[in-house]
């Protein structure tokens, strides 16, 4: 039996990079998908504002409209609503009557979080508490609450690899709020029996991202002939994860009841160095200059997130090593500039 077919799923913050890709994958798998998003955080309204100052503003505005066009073509409703508004959220969720809540709303960038902790708390923790309080409403009968956490909850990896059982020692505002969010989700399960799954992704990249993630910045700078700036000597390792692997991992979570009340690393499952990513860039943009800068003291030492638990319990099988996923991402960027 397909546990996704015709299942009502609501994505909070679902018009973002992760959310819209995930919504399209879930709809293709047969789910009834609805999005709730303010379109404000790193989205349409912020880029449309005359106060926004960013050299790639026109590009990002176009990419965000591509997201919305794809959602419209897939017949996925987008409810423009701020998840910080508890009363309106209650009203919307009663109308939608979802079986699954996927919570994505957040300021999805560690550096931005450290610079503006109040806004990060407001858009991450406040929205999470609102959703959890709705999830405990027995009239809604929520069968699963999926919370998107982050590899940043681990802090610096000990030994270059972490499992879900590793002690979490987050560094900085972003990781601390994500870990606090995990604890709040678990607490709502303990007190109100809200079924949950916590997902820890890592170093995501892929089409239609405007979050200024490392791979995105490299491609955009290389396209313009601007030197690539690296924090450190390039030996730092990250578990780079293509968005399609992550989306397929969520499908596996929803297909398997054994994922209930579990924490999963959903990544590629193999760390690669920043230099590895640069070498791929150099193949597609010959002659690009690379500059090395002092390392950010708030950036933890990371590596591989072990995905053995996800493979064993839900049959997760990532398909996109950097040589495949990142090359697809570069080709997509070249296509949109034709």
N, C-alpha and C positions, 0 to 999 in steps of 0.2 A: 504494500500500500504506500502511495506517495503522500507523505505527511505535509507537503507544501501545497499541493493542488487545491485551489480555491480557499486557502487560508488567508484570513484578513490580517495584514501586517502594516503597521504604521511606523514610519521612520521620522524621528524627531531630529531636525537638522538635515533632512534627507535631500536637500537641493545642493549640498556641498560636493566636494570632490569624491569622497568615499560614498556618500549617500546616493547620488544620482547614478553612479555606476552600479552600486548594489541594488538599487530599485529596479534598474533595467534587467539585471540578472534574475532577480526574484520574480519579476513579471514574466520573463521568458520561461521560468520554471513552473509557472502556473498559478502563482499567488495573486491575491487581490491586494495591490500595493497602494498606499496613500502616504503622502508626504505632508509634514507640518514643518514650516521653515519661515523665519522672519525675513529671509533674503538680505539680511543686514551684515552679519559677520562674514567678512571676506567674500561677499557675494554681490548680487546685482545692485542693491541700494547703496552699498558703500562705494562701489566703483562709479555709480551714476552721480554721486554727490560732488558738487563743485569744490568741496573742501578736500577731496582726495588728491594727494600728490604722489604720483607714481609714473615713472617713465613708460611703463608698459600698460598703462591704463586702458587704452583703446583695444589692445590685444586681449586683455583679460575680460573686458566688457563683452567682446565678441565671443570668447570662449564660454562665458557664463550663459550667454543667450543660446549657444549651441546646446548646452546642458538642458535648458528649459524647452528648447525645440524637440530634443530627443524624448524628453518625458511626455511632452504633449503628443508626439507621434505614437508613443507607446500607450497612450490613454491612461497615464498615471496622474491622478489629481494632485495638485500642489496647493495646499491651504496656506496662504500667507498670514502667519500668526506667530507672534513672539511667545516662546515657551516660558518666558518669565511671568506671563500673565496667567495666574493660576485659574481664575474663574473662566476665562475664555477657553483655556485648555480643557477644563472639565466639560464644557459645553461641546467642544469639537470631538473629544474622545467618546462622549455619549452617542453622538451622531455616527461616528465611524464604527464604533463597537469592535475594536480589534481583538484578535486572539494573541498577537505578538506585538510587543513594543521594542523597537530597536533605537537605543539612545545614542545619537551621534553629536548632539549639540555641544559645541565647545569652541574655545579659541585654539585652533589646531597648530600651534607653533610655540616652541619652548622659549625662543628669544622674545617674542611678543608678550608672552605670559610674564616673563621676568620684568619687562619694562612697564607693564600695566596690570598689576595683580588684581586690582579691584574689578576691572572689566572682565578679566579671566574668570574670577570667582563668580561674577554675576551671570555670565553666559554659560558657565560649565556647571558649577555646584548648585546654583539656584534652579536652573532648568532641570537638573537631575532630581533634586528633592521634589519639585513639582510633579515630575513624571512618576516617581516612586509612590508618592502619596495617592496619585490616581490609580496606579497599578494595584494598590491594596484594596481598592473599591470592589467588593464582591459582585456588585451588579455588572461590572465590566467583564468579570471572569477571564482575567489575563492568564494565559497558559505559559507565557515565557517573557521575561524581561532580559533583553540582550544589551549589555553595557560595553561600549567601546572604551577600553583603557589604553595603555601604551607600554611599549618596552621601556620607557623612561622610568617606570615604577621601580625597576631593578637597581637603578643607580649604576655604579661601575660594576661590570661583570667580574666575577671572581673565576679565574681560569679560562676566560674567553668564551664560555658557554653557560647558559642558564636554563634550568627547567622551571616549571611552574611552582615547584616547591622551594625555590631559592628564597632566601631572606631578602625582602625588599627594603632598600635604603635610597629612596629617590633624592635627587640633587636638583634644587631649584623649585620654583613655584609650580611649573607645569606638572612635573612628575609627582609632586606632593599632592596636588589636587586630584590627579588621576587615581593615586593610591587611596586617598581619602574617599573618592567616589566608589572604589571597589568595596571598601569597608562598609559604606552606607548601603550599598546594594545587598551585601551579605546580611547586614543587620535587619533589613526589611524582610529578608527570607526567614531569619530567626524569629522575629516578632510577629510578622503577618503572613508568613508562609508564601511569599511571592517567589515563584520559581524563576531562576536566573541562569544566565551564562555570561561569563566575563571573557572578553576577547582582548588579547594583547598583541597588536600588530607592531611592525617595525619598518622604519625607513621606506615608506610607501612611495611609489611613483606610478605614473601612467597618464593616459589621455585626459585632457580637460582639467588639469590641476592648476590653480592660481595661488596656491599657498606658499609659494617661494621655497619649496623643498629643494634639497641640494641638486638632484638630477635636473629639475626644471631650470634652476639658475644656470647650471653648466650649459645646457642646450641653448638657452636664450642668449647667453653671452657669446657662445661659440658662433651662433648664427650671425651675430652682429660684428664678429671679429674682436670682441672685447676680451682681455685676458681673464682666464679662469683663476679665481682667488680661492686658495685652500687654507683652512684653519689647521695649522700643524704641518707635518711633513708628508702627508698623504698615506701614511701607514695605518691610520685609524681604520678599524673594520666595522662594518654595519651589515645587518641582515636585510639587504635590499629586497623588497617584496613588491611584485607587480600587482596592480589593483585587481586583475582578473583572478589571481590565486586567492586573494583575500575574499573576494565576492563568492567564489566557489566554496571557500571554507565555511562561510555563513550558511550557504545552502546545505552543506553537510551537517552543520549543527542542527538545523531545523529538520533535517531528514532522520535524525537519530535521537531517540528519547534518552539515550545514555549520556547525552551532553547536558542534561538538566543539572543545575547546581554545581557546575564545573567551571574551572578557569583554564583557558587554552591559549598557548602561543599559536597564532595563525600567521606564519611568516614563510619565507622560502625554506628556511632551516639550514642556511649555510652563509656564513659571513664572508664579505668581500671587502677589499681595501678601497679607499677613495681613489688610489692610483689605478685600480682595475677599471673603475668607471671612467677615469680620465683617458685611459688607453682606448676605450671604445669611442669616446668623443673624438679623439685624435684621428681614428680611422675614418670617421665621417666628416670631420672638419680639419683637414690637414693644415699644419702650420700654426695651429692655435697656441698662444702663449699661456704658460702656467706660472702663477705667482704664489709663493708660500708665505703665510702670515702667522703671527703668534696664535697659539691655540687658545680657545675660549676656556677659561678656568671652570665654568659651570657646565661644560660638556663632559659627561661621564665617559669612561673607557668601556666600550661595548664590544659586541662580537656576535656569536650565533645564539639564536633562541631555539632550543631543542623542540621539535614538533612531533616527537615520538608518541606523546600522549594523544594528540589529535589524530595521528595516523592509526593508532590502535583502537581508540574508542569510537571514532566517527568516520574512519576511512579517508581522511584528508590526504591528498596527494598533490603537492605543488608541482606545476608544470613549466614555470618560467624562470630559468636561471638568468642572470644579468645579460648574458650574450643574446638571449632571445627577447626578453621583456624590454630591456632598455633600447635595443635596436628597433623594436616595434614602436617605441615611444619617440625615438628620433625621427623615424619615417613619418609618423603622424604629424610631428611639428613641421617637417618639410612640406607635407601635403597642404597644410593650412596656409602656407605662405606662397603657394603657387599662383 
